[in-house]
Amino acid sequence: MRILTSLLSAALVTLAGVAQAQENFQGLETIGKPEPKGMGFQFPATELMRDLVWLDNFLLVIITVISVFVTCLLAYAAFKFHRSRNDTPGTFTHHSVLEVAWTVVPVGILVVIGAFSLPILFKQQEIPEADITIKVTGYQWYWGYEYVDHDFGFDSVMLQKDELADYGYAPDEYLLATDTAVVVPVGATVVMQLTGADVIHSWTIPAFGVKQDAVPGRLAELWFAAEKEGVYFGQCSELCGQAHAYMPITVKVVSQEQYDAWLSSTIEELAGVPQSVQVASN
């Protein structure tokens, strides 16, 4: 009984220390979250997301041109070959030049699209050397994070409405904010190693342009390098059960100095037993 009490006390002290360390970032600007009536992407906070925004705009131009062209052809055909103007239908069965054209032109369009989209895909999938490596484990229904270079970890659980103010979040950030957040320095290359403990989950931060399934028994990777300090939100993006909608992701991007201070205090709290707690020997 004494051992159980001591362990519970240690856990409470540890969680309090982590919460206190994260309170130092309450002044950060909230950047990556959904906006009312928003129709576009979130602010692109990484090179990966900027590439995706550019590719989306590029494809939109191509799709618009094709749609306008096809619409004009339909309108022309409807007008030109209306029964009142063309009472005698044509008797031809094929048009070789036209058939070659509508085969070659779409192939050429697809080649152009592939030439621009594949390098962006490869950039996402080719994992660079990491400045920080974090192992992410998806649970039903919360996230676990382990800073593998420093031998500590913590769980991240969604905050309830009455808890938001205590952690420095706005009321409209309910279902987005968590009690503890992933903390990374601005400009650092962060590699996330993902797995699932029970079912398939998916770790997604829209402003970073990253999304990767966390599959039980497998270890997948993604990477990002955030370019602007702030608070960014994401969600589990793979249907994982009854509380799938209640396992958000919070990432705080801070200066290198703030990160170093947070890392030092968090290691002290999580990588060892607090000095004030005495664990019984029997």
C-alpha positions in Angstrom: 0.0 0.0 0.0 2.8 2.4 0.9 4.5 1.6 -2.5 1.3 2.4 -4.4 0.8 5.6 -2.5 4.3 6.7 -3.2 4.0 5.9 -6.9 0.8 7.9 -7.1 2.4 10.8 -5.4 5.3 10.7 -7.8 3.0 10.7 -10.8 1.1 13.7 -9.5 4.2 15.6 -8.8 5.5 14.8 -12.3 2.3 15.8 -14.0 2.3 19.1 -12.1 5.8 19.8 -13.1 5.1 19.2 -16.8 2.0 21.4 -16.7 4.0 24.1 -14.9 6.7 23.9 -17.6 4.2 24.2 -20.4 2.5 27.3 -18.8 5.6 29.3 -19.8 4.4 29.2 -23.4 0.9 30.7 -22.8 1.8 33.9 -24.7 2.4 32.1 -28.0 0.3 33.1 -30.9 -2.2 30.5 -32.0 -1.7 30.0 -35.7 -2.7 26.5 -36.9 -6.3 26.0 -36.1 -9.6 26.0 -38.1 -11.2 29.3 -38.8 -15.0 30.0 -39.0 -16.2 29.8 -42.6 -12.7 29.1 -43.8 -12.4 27.7 -47.3 -8.6 27.6 -47.8 -5.6 26.0 -46.2 -4.2 27.0 -42.9 -1.2 29.2 -42.7 1.7 27.2 -44.2 4.3 26.9 -41.4 6.7 24.6 -43.2 8.3 24.2 -46.5 6.3 21.0 -47.0 3.0 22.9 -46.6 4.1 25.7 -48.9 4.8 23.1 -51.6 1.4 21.6 -51.1 -0.3 25.0 -51.4 1.6 25.8 -54.6 0.7 22.4 -56.0 -2.9 22.8 -55.2 -3.0 26.2 -56.9 -1.2 24.8 -59.9 -3.6 21.9 -60.2 -6.5 24.4 -59.8 -5.3 26.3 -62.8 -5.1 23.2 -64.9 -8.5 21.9 -63.8 -10.1 25.3 -64.4 -8.7 25.5 -68.0 -9.9 22.0 -68.7 -13.4 22.6 -67.2 -13.8 25.9 -69.2 -12.6 24.2 -72.4 -15.0 21.2 -72.0 -17.9 23.5 -71.1 -17.3 25.6 -74.2 -17.2 22.5 -76.4 -20.5 21.3 -75.0 -22.1 24.7 -75.5 -20.7 24.8 -79.1 -22.0 21.3 -79.9 -25.4 22.0 -78.4 -25.7 25.2 -80.5 -24.0 24.0 -83.7 -25.7 20.6 -84.0 -29.2 21.4 -82.6 -31.9 19.8 -84.7 -33.2 23.2 -85.8 -29.8 24.0 -87.4 -28.6 20.5 -88.4 -31.5 18.4 -89.4 -29.3 15.9 -91.2 -27.0 14.0 -88.9 -23.4 13.2 -89.9 -22.5 9.7 -91.2 -18.8 9.5 -90.3 -17.7 6.9 -87.8 -14.4 8.2 -86.6 -11.8 11.0 -86.9 -8.3 9.7 -86.5 -6.6 13.1 -85.8 -9.2 14.0 -83.1 -8.9 10.5 -81.5 -5.1 10.8 -81.3 -5.4 14.3 -79.9 -7.8 13.4 -77.1 -5.5 10.6 -76.1 -2.1 12.4 -76.4 -3.2 15.7 -74.8 -4.5 14.1 -71.5 -1.4 11.9 -71.3 0.7 15.1 -71.7 -1.3 16.8 -68.9 -0.8 13.9 -66.6 3.0 13.9 -67.3 3.2 17.6 -66.4 1.2 17.0 -63.2 3.5 14.1 -62.3 6.6 16.1 -63.0 5.7 18.6 -60.4 3.8 16.5 -57.9 6.3 13.5 -57.5 9.2 15.7 -56.3 6.9 17.1 -53.6 5.9 13.6 -52.6 9.5 12.4 -52.5 10.5 15.4 -50.3 7.8 14.3 -47.8 8.9 10.7 -47.8 12.7 11.1 -47.8 13.4 11.5 -44.1 16.3 13.9 -43.4 18.7 13.7 -40.5 16.8 14.7 -37.4 17.7 17.4 -34.9 14.9 16.0 -32.6 13.4 12.6 -32.7 10.0 12.0 -31.1 8.2 8.6 -30.9 4.4 9.0 -31.1 2.0 6.2 -30.0 -1.7 6.4 -30.7 -4.0 5.1 -28.0 -7.8 4.9 -27.7 -8.1 7.9 -27.3 -5.1 10.0 -26.6 -1.5 10.4 -27.8 1.8 9.3 -26.1 5.1 11.1 -26.9 8.6 10.0 -26.1 11.6 12.2 -26.7 13.9 9.3 -27.5 17.1 11.4 -27.4 16.5 12.3 -23.8 14.7 9.3 -22.4 11.5 10.9 -21.2 7.9 10.9 -22.4 4.4 11.9 -21.5 0.7 11.5 -22.5 -1.4 14.2 -24.1 -5.1 14.2 -23.4 -7.8 16.5 -24.6 -8.8 19.3 -22.3 -12.4 19.7 -21.1 -14.2 23.1 -21.5 -13.7 24.1 -17.9 -10.0 23.3 -18.1 -9.1 25.5 -21.1 -8.6 28.8 -19.3 -6.3 27.1 -16.7 -4.0 26.1 -19.5 -4.2 29.5 -21.4 -6.4 28.4 -24.2 -9.4 30.2 -25.7 -13.0 28.8 -25.4 -13.1 28.2 -29.2 -10.1 25.8 -28.8 -12.2 23.1 -27.2 -11.7 19.8 -29.0 -8.3 21.1 -30.2 -6.2 21.8 -27.0 -4.5 19.2 -24.9 -3.1 19.2 -21.3 0.4 18.7 -22.5 1.8 19.6 -25.9 4.7 18.6 -28.1 7.3 21.3 -27.8 9.9 21.9 -30.6 12.2 24.7 -31.4 11.6 26.8 -34.5 13.7 25.8 -37.5 14.7 22.4 -36.1 14.2 19.3 -38.2 11.8 17.1 -36.3 11.3 13.4 -37.1 8.2 11.8 -35.7 8.2 8.0 -35.4 4.6 6.7 -35.3 3.0 3.5 -34.2 -0.4 2.5 -32.7 -1.0 0.6 -29.5 -4.4 -0.8 -30.3 -5.9 0.3 -33.7 -4.9 2.5 -36.6 -4.6 6.2 -35.7 -3.3 9.0 -37.8 -1.1 12.0 -36.7 -1.9 15.1 -38.7 -1.0 18.8 -38.4 -2.6 20.7 -41.4 -0.3 23.8 -41.0 2.8 21.6 -41.3 1.5 19.6 -44.3 2.0 16.2 -42.6 -0.2 13.2 -42.1 0.9 9.7 -41.3 -1.0 6.6 -40.1 0.1 5.1 -36.8 -0.3 1.3 -37.4 0.1 -1.3 -34.6 3.2 -3.4 -35.0 4.7 -1.0 -37.5 6.9 2.1 -37.2 6.4 4.9 -39.7 8.1 8.3 -40.0 7.3 11.8 -41.0 9.3 15.0 -40.7 8.8 18.8 -40.5 10.7 22.0 -39.8 8.4 24.7 -38.5 9.3 28.2 -39.6 7.2 30.3 -37.3 6.7 30.2 -33.5 3.2 29.6 -32.3 0.6 27.0 -31.3 -0.6 24.5 -33.9 -3.4 22.0 -33.7 -4.2 18.8 -35.4 -6.5 15.8 -35.0 -6.4 12.0 -35.3 -7.4 11.5 -39.0 -8.1 7.8 -39.0 -11.4 6.5 -37.7 -10.3 4.7 -34.5 -13.4 4.1 -32.5 -16.1 5.7 -30.3 -14.0 8.7 -29.1 -12.1 9.3 -32.4 -13.1 12.9 -32.4 -11.6 13.5 -29.0 -7.9 12.9 -29.5 -6.5 16.2 -30.7 -2.9 17.1 -31.2 -1.2 20.3 -29.9 2.3 21.4 -31.0 4.0 24.4 -29.6 6.9 25.9 -31.7 9.1 28.1 -29.5 12.5 29.7 -29.7 15.6 27.7 -29.1 16.2 29.4 -25.8 12.6 28.6 -24.6 13.0 25.0 -25.8 16.3 24.5 -24.0 14.7 25.8 -20.8 11.7 23.6 -21.2 13.8 20.6 -22.0 16.0 21.0 -19.0 13.0 21.4 -16.6 11.1 18.5 -18.2 14.0 16.1 -18.1 14.4 16.9 -14.4 10.7 16.1 -13.8 10.3 13.1 -16.1 13.7 11.4 -16.5 14.1 10.6 -12.8 12.3 10.4 -9.4 11.5 13.7 -7.8 13.7 14.3 -4.8 10.8 15.0 -2.5 9.3 11.5 -3.1 10.6 8.6 -1.1 9.7 5.2 -2.5 9.2 2.5 0.1 11.5 -0.5 -0.1 9.0 -3.0 1.1 
